[in-house]
Every structure is written in structure tokens, then in C-alpha cells.
Amino acid sequence: MNLIRVMPAEGKMPITVTINNQSHTFSDSLPIQKLLEELKLTQRSLAIAINQEIIPRSEFEKRWIQDRDIVEMIQAVGGG
């Protein structure tokens, strides 16, 4: 699914998204990569789904988080 980002004429528009069942507000829509930076997370061993669609790591810079998106992040943890 390809999304086209349209900026409102007046500038930034705050968005609220649900990340792992917790509400987060950001100043504007943002790509997954920027979201990870904002949350101080790395891509390593991280799986992300937006609205129940798994997003390939290669799309993290292209896919934008939009208002009311539901984001699930799963971090793989090694051990044994």
C-alpha cells in the first residue's frame, strides 16, 4: 500500500496514534524511521505493523504514520 502525504496549507497538524496500546501525540505525520528516532528505538530485531499490516524494514523511510494509526512494535529478544 503506497500512501501519499499531503501537507495542510497552514503547516503542521498534530496526530494521535496508538503504539502498543498506548496513545502518543506527535506534532505532524512522520515516517516510521523518524518515529523510531523519536522513541529512541533501533530497527535491529524490530517488527512493525500499522493497522495490522506488517511493514518491511525497507519501507521504514517511505511509509508515513498518519493520525489514528494503530502501530504494533515487537522487539525480538535473544536468549535461551
Secondary structure, DSSP 8 states (H G I E B T S, - for coil): --------TTS---EEEEETTEEEEESS-EEHHHHHHHTT--STTEEEEETTEEE-GGGTTT-EE-TT-EEEEEE-----
